[in-house]
Amino acid sequence: MSAIDQAMAALTKHWVRAGQSADGDRLERIRTALRDRYVDGYRSDWRTLLDHAMSDLGCTIDWRNDQVHSVMVWGDPMEPEKR
């Protein structure tokens, strides 16, 4: 299983445990961020790959061992601040 697949599996398990689901747009944004980071050398370290890709999307992951415990969304660094 590739690092991207492992990262997506960890997020999916978290969403199932939390009773949530991800819409297609959110999934595509996450996959794109993972692919962008994957080519930068994160081929074997799926946790770091996921951490950095989610940070690119304005999120922080709280880990419990190898499980995503929670995802905090703190904003989108690409989006201008709304006032």
N, C-alpha and C positions, 0 to 999 in steps of 0.2 A: 504494500500500500504506500503510495507516495505521501510526502509531507503535506501536500495540499489536501489529499483525501483524509488523512489523519486529523488535520485541523478542522475540516468541515464536519467530520464525524463527531469530534469533541463538541462543537457548537450545536449540532443536531441533538446530541444526547442531553445537553443543557436545556435546550428549548423543550424537549419532551418532558424532562423532569419538572420544568417550570410551567408546563401546560401552555406553552406559547408555540407559535409557528412563525416562520419568516416568509414574507411575500417575495415574489420573483425579483423585484427591483433590489431589495435588500440582499438577497442571495447573490445576484449578479455583481453588485458592488463589492461584496466580500470576496467572491471568487476572483474578481479583477485585481483587488488589492493583494490577494495571496499570490496570484500569478506574477504580478509586478515584483513582489518581494522575492519570490522563488528564483527568478532569474538573477537576483543579486547575491545568490550564494547560500540560501537557507535550505538547501535540498535535503538535509538529514535532520535538522532540528525543528520539528513541527511546532513545538510550543513557542519558541522564539519567533518563528515565522508568523504564527497566529497573533502573538502579542504585537509585533511591529505592524502587521497588516491592519489589525483593528485600531491601533493607534493612529495610523494614516487616515482612518475613517472617523476619528474622534471618539474612540471607545477605549476603556481600560478593562482588562479581564482580571478577576479575582480567582486564583487557583486554589484547589484543594487536591494536593498530589497531582495526578494527571487529568483531573476533571475540572471543567469550567464550573466554578461555583456561582459566579454572577458576572454580568457585563454591565458596566456603568457607561452610559452615553453622556459625554460631556460637551459635545458639539462637533461640528464639521469644520475642520480647519480650512477647507476650500470655500466655505460659504461665508460671505460678509456678515458681520455682526448686525443683528436686527435690533432696532431701538424704537 
